[in-house]
Amino acid sequence: HSWYNKISNTTQLGGIEMALLDNGAGRGTRVAWINTGTGLRYKVVIDRAMDIADAFYNQHSLAWISHLGVTPPQPFSDRGLGWLRTFAGGLLTTCGLDHVGGPESDEHGERGIHGLISNIPASIESIIQPDPLRGKMEMSITGIIKQTRIFGPSLELRRTISGTLGKPTISIHDEVRNLSNTDAALMLLYHFNFGWPLVDEGTDLLWKGS
């Protein structure tokens, strides 16, 4: 490799960096920046179900970001259109786990727009850093997000976001478990929010040859 014996710290090539936002509406929110070392880098919001907010390829932004930007989770935003008050946009917002779509109510209760899951923090289970000096280029972050209540549905989302140093790809592996002893409804939507300049007239030139 051209970089071998030329660097003292492999984070110079890429990897996963944990951080805490310290200003504005998002203050106190846990995030993880993932840098693939290829120009593709993105921000996982640990406190928002490990959704992906900012994302870039080289100098180009890939995601639409709302006026709000990243904010802390609001666990009681599950009524009516309250979800919109916390919606940051970003490359991926997770919707569910028991409802997606507009607000509704019936004999089973009231459900706000797009459900609760994106307003629940993850408990980090593992972080695996790449170790290129040993030939290990894979990296991943895994977390558990629990959408539960006493005497109610108890659903658990186990999410792994992974990639490979040197490859411009994002992999998301989700596993949902019902922790209760009764059946539970499941709805899951991946709300991708692509923005300028990826979404714009003529931007097909950006991706030629990729």
Stockholm file with secondary structure:
# STOCKHOLM 1.0

chainA/1-210         HSWYNKISNTTQLGGIEMALLDNGAGRGTRVAWINTGTGLRYKVVIDRAMDIADAFYNQHSLAWISHLGVTPPQPFSDRGLGWLRTFAGGLLTTCGLDHVGGPESDEHGERGIHGLISNIPASIESIIQPDPLRGKMEMSITGIIKQTRIFGPSLELRRTISGTLGKPTISIHDEVRNLSNTDAALMLLYHFNFGWPLVDEGTDLLWKGS
#=GR chainA/1-210 SS CTTTTTCSCGGGTCEEEEEECCSGGGTTCEEEEEECSSSEEEEEEGGGTTEEEEEEETTEECBCBCSSCSCCCCTTCCSTTGGGGGCCBCSEEEEEESCCSSCEEETTEEECTTCSGGGSCCEEEEEECCBGGGTBCEEEEEEEEEEECTTSCEEEEEEEEEEETTSCCCEEEEEEEECSSSCCCCEEEEEECBCTTTSSTTGGGGGTTC
#=GC SS_cons         CTTTTTCSCGGGTCEEEEEECCSGGGTTCEEEEEECSSSEEEEEEGGGTTEEEEEEETTEECBCBCSSCSCCCCTTCCSTTGGGGGCCBCSEEEEEESCCSSCEEETTEEECTTCSGGGSCCEEEEEECCBGGGTBCEEEEEEEEEEECTTSCEEEEEEEEEEETTSCCCEEEEEEEECSSSCCCCEEEEEECBCTTTSSTTGGGGGTTC
//
